[in-house]
Amino acid sequence: DLELHLQRCQQLSVTVLTDHQDMSNTELKTITNSTAPQQYRIRAKLRTYKPQKLHQSVKLHCSKCNSLQEVPDGDDFDFVLQGSASTAPNPELHNTSWYESVTWTTQDQKQREIAIHFVKHDEMLQHPEDTLLMIEGGTLKEIWKLTKKFKCVIPVRSTEDDLELLDLSAPFLLQGNVKYYGCKQCSTPKPMKSLSSIAAEQQPSWEPTEIAQVLGIELLQYVFIMKFTLVDETGALNAYIFDY
């Protein structure tokens, strides 16, 4: 557990980085006055680390514009879903050549209209574990139930002409327990009929990168970021971890 390990490091008077055992220790002052890149072995104390909570270390990174953003929480997603549920499914967009549609009205007070569109392959429905489906009007709870049974779930809404993705504040794709996001700045979302090209493949794999590409989405990657401040008697040094 990294968080526990970091707390223990703070309690110890000295932390030794054990790499480069063949090298002598270098003072931090010397390192800060040197040009990069070089390799050093240091002996230093860990003064601080950020963020304090480990889950806050996970961010979303766009490799195209190099932006970093926070991972949206469930409340953000729920808010976008509620907004999209106000638009009733367009029956003219149901049961096309490449997907089969099922609709029903919920029995609760709001009487939401829900439509699920199961993408077909060779005019046949695939096994649930191989199926991509699109859902209109679903709640967060209903969507998570579907991700447990089907390979991919895409929340959508109706327009006059086609189904489209929701606001990119929401994940454009859910696979298992992973939510995939697109960069608002670099994406140019296309209508859902663009997916029919993957459905026509000999064996559709429904890989997130391929789905993102045909939908005009610049896929955001989850990254792990931390900052450590290391000190010795000669100065301080900030060390950063950035990894996919």
C-alpha positions in Angstrom: 0.0 0.0 0.0 1.8 3.1 -1.3 0.0 5.5 1.0 1.0 3.6 4.1 4.5 3.3 2.8 4.8 7.0 2.2 3.5 7.7 5.8 6.2 5.4 7.1 8.8 7.2 5.0 7.9 10.4 6.6 8.3 8.9 10.1 11.8 7.6 9.4 14.5 10.2 9.8 16.3 9.2 6.6 15.1 7.6 3.4 17.7 5.9 1.2 17.0 5.4 -2.5 18.7 2.1 -3.1 19.3 2.3 -6.9 22.8 2.9 -8.3 24.6 1.3 -5.4 27.9 1.7 -7.3 27.6 5.5 -7.1 28.5 7.8 -4.2 25.9 10.1 -2.8 25.4 13.5 -4.3 24.2 16.6 -2.4 20.9 18.0 -3.6 22.6 21.4 -4.1 24.9 19.9 -6.7 21.9 18.3 -8.5 19.9 21.5 -8.7 22.9 23.3 -10.1 23.5 20.6 -12.8 22.1 20.2 -16.3 19.8 17.3 -17.0 19.7 14.5 -17.8 22.1 12.8 -15.4 22.0 10.0 -12.9 22.6 10.4 -9.2 22.3 8.6 -6.0 21.0 10.7 -3.1 20.5 10.4 0.6 17.7 12.6 1.7 14.6 13.1 3.9 11.1 13.1 2.5 9.6 16.4 3.6 6.2 16.3 1.9 4.3 14.5 -0.8 1.3 15.5 -2.8 -1.5 14.7 -3.1 -2.1 13.5 0.4 -4.9 11.0 -0.6 -3.7 8.4 -3.1 -6.9 8.3 -5.2 -6.3 12.0 -6.0 -3.1 11.0 -7.8 -5.1 9.6 -10.7 -5.8 12.1 -13.5 -6.9 12.1 -17.1 -4.3 13.1 -19.7 -4.7 14.0 -23.3 -1.6 13.1 -25.3 -2.7 15.5 -28.1 -3.0 18.8 -26.2 -1.1 17.6 -23.2 -3.8 18.7 -20.8 -4.5 17.1 -17.4 -7.9 17.0 -15.7 -9.6 15.5 -12.7 -11.5 12.3 -13.1 -15.2 13.2 -12.9 -17.1 11.6 -10.1 -20.4 9.7 -10.2 -22.5 12.8 -9.4 -21.2 14.5 -12.6 -22.2 11.5 -14.7 -25.6 11.3 -13.0 -26.2 15.0 -13.7 -25.5 14.5 -17.5 -27.7 11.4 -17.6 -30.6 13.2 -16.0 -30.3 16.0 -18.5 -30.3 13.6 -21.5 -33.3 11.7 -20.1 -35.5 14.8 -20.7 -35.2 14.1 -24.4 -37.5 11.2 -25.3 -36.1 8.5 -27.6 -36.9 9.1 -31.3 -38.9 6.1 -32.5 -37.8 6.8 -36.1 -34.2 5.9 -35.1 -35.2 2.4 -33.8 -34.4 -1.0 -35.5 -32.0 0.0 -38.2 -29.9 -2.3 -40.4 -27.1 -2.4 -37.9 -28.8 -2.4 -34.5 -32.0 -3.8 -32.9 -34.0 -1.6 -30.4 -36.0 -2.4 -27.3 -38.0 0.3 -25.5 -40.1 0.5 -22.3 -41.4 3.1 -19.8 -40.4 2.9 -16.2 -43.0 2.4 -13.5 -41.7 5.1 -11.2 -43.2 8.6 -10.8 -41.0 10.1 -13.6 -42.1 7.4 -16.1 -38.9 7.6 -18.0 -38.7 6.3 -21.5 -35.7 4.0 -22.0 -34.4 2.7 -25.3 -31.6 0.1 -25.7 -30.0 -0.4 -29.1 -28.1 -3.7 -29.5 -25.5 -3.5 -32.3 -25.8 -6.5 -34.7 -23.1 -8.3 -36.6 -24.0 -10.0 -39.9 -27.7 -9.1 -39.1 -27.5 -11.2 -36.0 -27.2 -10.2 -32.3 -23.9 -11.3 -30.7 -23.4 -13.1 -27.4 -23.8 -10.6 -24.5 -20.1 -10.7 -23.6 -19.3 -9.6 -27.2 -22.1 -7.1 -27.6 -21.9 -3.3 -27.8 -25.2 -1.5 -26.9 -26.3 2.1 -26.8 -28.7 3.3 -24.1 -31.0 6.3 -24.0 -32.7 7.5 -20.8 -30.9 5.2 -18.4 -29.8 6.0 -14.8 -26.3 5.4 -13.5 -27.5 2.3 -11.6 -29.1 0.8 -14.7 -26.0 1.5 -16.8 -23.8 -0.2 -14.3 -26.1 -3.3 -14.3 -25.7 -3.5 -18.1 -21.9 -3.2 -18.0 -21.9 -6.4 -15.8 -23.5 -8.4 -18.6 -22.5 -6.8 -21.9 -19.1 -6.0 -23.3 -19.6 -2.2 -24.0 -22.2 0.3 -23.1 -22.5 3.8 -24.7 -24.9 6.3 -23.3 -26.6 8.3 -26.1 -29.5 10.6 -26.9 -31.7 11.1 -30.0 -31.6 13.9 -32.5 -33.9 14.2 -35.5 -31.4 12.3 -37.7 -29.3 10.0 -35.6 -28.2 8.9 -32.2 -25.4 11.0 -30.7 -23.0 10.9 -27.7 -23.8 12.9 -24.5 -21.7 15.8 -23.3 -18.1 14.7 -23.0 -18.2 15.5 -19.3 -19.7 12.0 -19.2 -17.8 8.9 -20.2 -18.5 8.1 -23.9 -18.0 4.4 -23.3 -18.2 2.0 -20.3 -16.5 -1.4 -20.4 -16.6 -3.6 -17.3 -15.9 -1.2 -14.4 -13.8 1.2 -16.5 -15.1 4.5 -17.8 -13.6 6.0 -20.9 -13.5 9.7 -21.4 -12.8 12.0 -24.4 -11.0 15.3 -24.5 -13.5 18.1 -25.0 -10.9 20.3 -26.6 -9.5 17.8 -29.2 -12.6 15.6 -30.0 -15.0 16.2 -32.8 -17.8 13.8 -32.0 -19.5 12.0 -34.9 -23.0 10.5 -35.0 -23.4 6.9 -33.8 -23.9 5.5 -37.4 -20.1 5.8 -37.6 -20.0 2.7 -35.4 -21.6 0.6 -38.2 -18.2 0.4 -39.9 -16.9 -1.6 -36.9 -20.0 -3.7 -36.8 -19.4 -4.7 -40.4 -15.9 -6.1 -39.6 -15.4 -9.8 -39.8 -14.9 -10.1 -36.0 -15.8 -6.8 -34.2 -13.5 -6.5 -31.1 -15.1 -3.3 -29.8 -11.8 -2.0 -28.5 -12.0 1.4 -26.9 -9.3 2.9 -29.0 -11.0 1.8 -32.3 -14.4 3.0 -31.0 -12.9 6.4 -30.0 -11.3 6.7 -33.5 -14.5 6.1 -35.5 -16.5 8.4 -33.2 -14.0 11.2 -33.6 -13.0 11.1 -29.9 -9.5 11.9 -28.7 -9.2 9.3 -25.9 -8.1 10.5 -22.5 -5.7 8.1 -20.6 -5.6 7.5 -16.9 -2.3 8.6 -15.4 -0.7 8.4 -12.0 1.0 11.6 -10.8 2.7 12.4 -7.5 5.1 15.1 -6.3 7.8 14.5 -3.6 9.9 17.1 -1.9 13.2 15.7 -0.8 15.6 17.6 1.5 19.2 17.3 2.8 21.4 19.8 4.6 22.3 21.5 1.3 18.9 22.1 -0.2 15.5 20.8 -1.5 14.5 18.9 -4.6 11.1 18.3 -6.1 10.7 14.8 -7.6 7.8 13.9 -9.8 6.2 10.6 -10.8 4.1 10.5 -14.0 3.1 7.1 -15.3 0.3 5.5 -17.3 
